[in-house]
Amino acid sequence: MNAERFKIRTAIEEDLGAIARVLVDTWRTTFRGRLPNEFLDSMSYSHQEDRHGRMMRRPGTSYFVAVVEPQLEVVGFANGGPSRQKVLPQAGELYAIYIRDAYHGRGIGKRLFRAVVAEHRRHEREGMFVWVLADNPNRGFYERLGGRQAAQRPITLGSATVPEIAYAWDDLRSM
Ligand SMILES: CC(C)(COP(=O)(O)OP(=O)(O)OC[C@H]1O[C@@H](n2cnc3c(N)ncnc32)[C@H](O)[C@@H]1OP(=O)(O)O)[C@@H](O)C(=O)NCCC(=O)NCCS
């Protein structure tokens, strides 16, 4: 394990299958017991692959994967782009960041986060936000990276309606 190294690179279409598997598997491990089983069990790799394929092709959207070397397996991803709603003033949004459980706590999340931030800056988006389930045990990650709670909204997932919180960064130049 100690000999493993990680590379962050721009994702390509061939990564979509791995991205979908990381997302679905990580939702299940992170939210089992916190969200209805029926919702988690209904998540599908093929649906997520299609959904992320459409998102990847959207102008201004950036995708990065974390690859473990030497196996070259995708163990995490992050994506971001222009804000998808205008409720918040920040121009940029972190859409998602997911890393397989076995690879948490090794700095991969911070590197993926920074890759998305760099893309926002390249597109002259000064600020950024991310929506997080209020019950996500990993909210501390965003707090550690300087995010402040900026908004709340309900989201319906299967039979459950649960609160989501937006963390925001106003000035990405200071990151
Ligand atoms: C949240 C997640 C992306 C963090 O990635 P990671 O690679 O484990 O985090 P890093 O090792 O880069 O940690 C960066 C910093 O955040 C801190 N941190 C990471 N996870 C944390 C947590 N759950 N609570 C508090 N702090 C945390 C680390 O201690 C580290 O601090 P440091 O810079 O002082 O050393 C990862 O745990 C994950 O994918 N979780 C499951 C999916 C998920 O919840 N995604 C977010 C959906 S909105």
The ligand as an SDF file (V2000), in Angstrom:
LIG
                    3D

 48 50  0  0  0  0  0  0  0  0999 V2000
  -14.9100   13.9210    1.5600 C   0  0  0  0  0  0  0  0  0  0  0  0
  -13.7460   13.3290    0.7580 C   0  0  0  0  0  0  0  0  0  0  0  0
  -13.8030   13.7930   -0.6830 C   0  0  0  0  0  0  0  0  0  0  0  0
  -12.4280   13.8040    1.4040 C   0  0  0  0  0  0  0  0  0  0  0  0
  -11.3420   13.2800    0.6410 O   0  0  0  0  0  0  0  0  0  0  0  0
  -10.0030   12.7600    1.3330 P   0  0  0  0  0  0  0  0  0  0  0  0
   -9.0430   12.3880    0.2830 O   0  0  0  0  0  0  0  0  0  0  0  0
  -10.3690   11.7150    2.3310 O   0  0  0  0  0  0  0  0  0  0  0  0
   -9.5300   14.0770    2.1060 O   0  0  0  0  0  0  0  0  0  0  0  0
   -8.0090   14.6150    2.2650 P   0  0  0  0  0  0  0  0  0  0  0  0
   -7.1580   13.4810    2.7220 O   0  0  0  0  0  0  0  0  0  0  0  0
   -7.5910   15.3180    1.0330 O   0  0  0  0  0  0  0  0  0  0  0  0
   -8.1880   15.6540    3.4470 O   0  0  0  0  0  0  0  0  0  0  0  0
   -7.9850   17.0590    3.3020 C   0  0  0  0  0  0  0  0  0  0  0  0
   -8.1730   17.7200    4.6430 C   0  0  0  0  0  0  0  0  0  0  0  0
   -9.5490   17.5660    5.0610 O   0  0  0  0  0  0  0  0  0  0  0  0
   -9.6350   16.8750    6.2870 C   0  0  0  0  0  0  0  0  0  0  0  0
  -10.7590   15.9390    6.2200 N   0  0  0  0  0  0  0  0  0  0  0  0
  -10.9470   14.9710    5.2870 C   0  0  0  0  0  0  0  0  0  0  0  0
  -12.1070   14.3190    5.5360 N   0  0  0  0  0  0  0  0  0  0  0  0
  -12.6250   14.8850    6.6400 C   0  0  0  0  0  0  0  0  0  0  0  0
  -13.8040   14.6360    7.4070 C   0  0  0  0  0  0  0  0  0  0  0  0
  -14.6680   13.6580    7.0720 N   0  0  0  0  0  0  0  0  0  0  0  0
  -14.0490   15.4100    8.5050 N   0  0  0  0  0  0  0  0  0  0  0  0
  -13.1710   16.3920    8.8560 C   0  0  0  0  0  0  0  0  0  0  0  0
  -12.0310   16.6820    8.1450 N   0  0  0  0  0  0  0  0  0  0  0  0
  -11.7680   15.9220    7.0800 C   0  0  0  0  0  0  0  0  0  0  0  0
   -8.3310   16.1150    6.4110 C   0  0  0  0  0  0  0  0  0  0  0  0
   -8.0060   15.8450    7.7550 O   0  0  0  0  0  0  0  0  0  0  0  0
   -7.3440   17.0430    5.7510 C   0  0  0  0  0  0  0  0  0  0  0  0
   -6.9550   18.0470    6.6390 O   0  0  0  0  0  0  0  0  0  0  0  0
   -5.4080   18.5960    6.6440 P   0  0  0  0  0  0  0  0  0  0  0  0
   -5.2650   19.3430    5.3230 O   0  0  0  0  0  0  0  0  0  0  0  0
   -5.3550   19.4540    7.8350 O   0  0  0  0  0  0  0  0  0  0  0  0
   -4.5260   17.4050    6.6960 O   0  0  0  0  0  0  0  0  0  0  0  0
  -13.7550   11.7650    0.8310 C   0  0  0  0  0  0  0  0  0  0  0  0
  -13.7240   11.3970    2.1870 O   0  0  0  0  0  0  0  0  0  0  0  0
  -14.9700   11.1280    0.1690 C   0  0  0  0  0  0  0  0  0  0  0  0
  -14.9930   10.9270   -1.0390 O   0  0  0  0  0  0  0  0  0  0  0  0
  -15.9870   10.7740    0.9890 N   0  0  0  0  0  0  0  0  0  0  0  0
  -17.1740   10.0580    0.5230 C   0  0  0  0  0  0  0  0  0  0  0  0
  -17.9990   10.8420   -0.4600 C   0  0  0  0  0  0  0  0  0  0  0  0
  -18.3960   12.1900    0.0350 C   0  0  0  0  0  0  0  0  0  0  0  0
  -18.8780   12.3610    1.1390 O   0  0  0  0  0  0  0  0  0  0  0  0
  -18.2090   13.1660   -0.8430 N   0  0  0  0  0  0  0  0  0  0  0  0
  -18.6610   14.5140   -0.6350 C   0  0  0  0  0  0  0  0  0  0  0  0
  -20.0280   14.6130   -1.2320 C   0  0  0  0  0  0  0  0  0  0  0  0
  -20.6790   16.2440   -1.1390 S   0  0  0  0  0  0  0  0  0  0  0  0
  1  2  1  0
  2  3  1  0
  2  4  1  0
  2 36  1  0
  4  5  1  0
  5  6  1  0
  6  7  2  0
  6  8  1  0
  6  9  1  0
  9 10  1  0
 10 11  2  0
 10 12  1  0
 10 13  1  0
 13 14  1  0
 14 15  1  0
 15 16  1  0
 15 30  1  0
 16 17  1  0
 17 18  1  0
 17 28  1  0
 18 19  1  0
 18 27  1  0
 19 20  2  0
 20 21  1  0
 21 22  1  0
 21 27  2  0
 22 23  1  0
 22 24  2  0
 24 25  1  0
 25 26  2  0
 26 27  1  0
 28 29  1  0
 28 30  1  0
 30 31  1  0
 31 32  1  0
 32 33  2  0
 32 34  1  0
 32 35  1  0
 36 37  1  0
 36 38  1  0
 38 39  2  0
 38 40  1  0
 40 41  1  0
 41 42  1  0
 42 43  1  0
 43 44  2  0
 43 45  1  0
 45 46  1  0
 46 47  1  0
 47 48  1  0
M  END
$$$$
